[in-house]
Amino acid sequence: MEVRIGVQNVARELVFESAQTSEEITTAVSQALSAGTVLSLADEKGRQVVVPAASIGYVDIGAQEKSRVGFGLS
């Protein structure tokens, strides 16, 4: 699942693929924002992405994409 995080006062956004579900990511974002701590998420390669909650501009959680096989369009 693709996750995009916009950071305040930074021109580029953080974009990574995560194995976490959208519910897990939403819960982590909500807890970090309400507690004023850091948002910590893991990408598919096991790396941690840590962003201070006060600096988060937005979080865009993409839909779970099924892997495509072949050249056909659907």
N, C-alpha and C positions, 0 to 999 in steps of 0.2 A: 504494500500500500504506500502510495506517495504522500509525503508530508512536506508542507511548505510553511516555514515560519518567517514572518516579517519582523524584523528587529527595528525598533525606533532609532532614527538618526543614522541608519545604515542603508546604503543604496541597494545592496544585493540582499536577496532572501536566502535562507537556508533551505535546501531541498535535498531530501534523502528518502530512500525506500526503507520501510519498517515492516517487520514481521508481526508487530503488535496489531491487535484489532482496533477498529475505530472507537469502540467503547473504552478500551484501555487507555488510548491516547487522550480521549475526551476527559476521562476521569483524572489522569495525570495533570492535564492542563488546568482543569477546574481546581484541583487541590493546590497546585502551585500558585495560581492567581489569588485564591482566597487566603492562603497562608502567607503570601508575599515572599516565598522562598525561591528556589530555582526549579525550572522545568528540566527534567532529565529523561531522555528517551533513548532507546537503542535502535541502531540501524540494522539492516539485514546481515552485515558483516561482523556484528558484535561491538561496534564502536559506540561510545556514549556521546550524545549531543546534549550539552548543558547550556541553558539560557536563563539569565536572571528574569524572574517573572515581571519585574517592574519595567523591563525593556521590551517585552513582547508587544508587538503591534497587532498581529493577527496570527492565527494558526489555521491553515487550510488542509483538511484531511481528505485525500482522494478516495475514490471508491476502490474496493478490492477488484483487481483485474484478473481475469482468468487468462492463463497462458494461451497464446495463439500458436497454431500449427499450420504450416504451409503458407501459401501466398494468397489465399482467398480473403476477401473482405466480408465482414459481417456487420 
